[in-house]
């Protein structure tokens, strides 16, 4: 079993590389501004798209999927940190968010 770090939204650096592992329908509604998107189910086949030398802060809706993604990544030599509370906590903390089509970002 992997040992990895989990941090609250407030501890995520402003210039952090954020990886969102939610599904496409969740992503379009609202996400951390500038985040990368690879749904959890696609992560094994798309892992090579990520730089093993980058620190990834991984986010989902509430923290469960991101925790699984971080464990998977860390086991393969990537630097990954779980964001506690997920996108819901991100939205509540009023950190920068964006949505497709210029809509008001939301998390569902």
N, C-alpha and C positions, 0 to 999 in steps of 0.2 A: 504494500500500500504506500502511496506517495505521501510525502510530507511537503506541504506548500503553504505559502503565506496567503492570508485573507486580510484585506484592509477595508476600512470604511470609506465611503465616497469622499469624505473630506481629506483623506490622506492620499488621494490620487493626484499626482503632480499635474499641473496645467498642461504641460507639453507631453504627457504620457501617450503612448501608443495603445489605443483601446481596441480590443477585438470583441465584437458583438457576435454571440453564437445563437441568437434567437432565429426563428423562422422568418421567411421573407415577409409574410403578412404582418408580423410584429414590427419588423425593421422599418417598413414604409411609414408606419404611424408615428414613430418617434425614436430617436437614438441620440447617443452622445455625439456632439458635433465632431466631425472628422474621424469617426470610428471606422474601422475595417469591418467587413461582414463576411463571416463564414459560418453557416448554420452548423450546429453540433454534429448532425448526421453526416455532413460533408467533410468534417475536419480530418478524418484519417486519410482521405484521398487528396486533400488539398493542403496538407501540412507543409509540403515543400514550397508553397507560395510564401511562407513566413520565414523570416530571417532568424536563425537560432541565436544570433548575437543581440537581438532586440529584446527589451523587457516589455512583455505584453500584459496589460491589465485587462482581464477578461470579464465580460459582463453578459448577463441574460436578463430575464424579467425579475426574478427574485433571488437568484444565487445558486440554485440547484444545478442547472445545466452548466453554468460557468465553472462550478466546482469540479464537475466531471471533466470538462475540457482542460482545466488547469492540470488536473492529475494526469491526464493523457499526455499533455504537452511536456510536463516536467519529467515524466517517465522516459521521454524520448530526447531529453537533453535541452529542451527549450526553457527560457526564463519566462514564467507566467505567474501572475498574481491574481487571485480571485477578488472581485469587488463585492463586498458584503451588501446585501439588500438589493442588488441589481439595478435595473433601469428605473424601477419604482422609487428607490432611494435617490437615484441620480436626479430624477424629475423633482422630487420633494426638496432636494438641496439647492434647486435653482441653478445647477450647473448648465453650461451651454448645451442646447439640444437643437436638432433639426428634424424635419420630416419631408417626405416627398411632396412635390408640388407646392411648396411654400405653406403647407397647412400648419396649424398650431400643433406642435408635438404633443403626443400623448403616449401612455403605456397601457396596453391591455393584454 
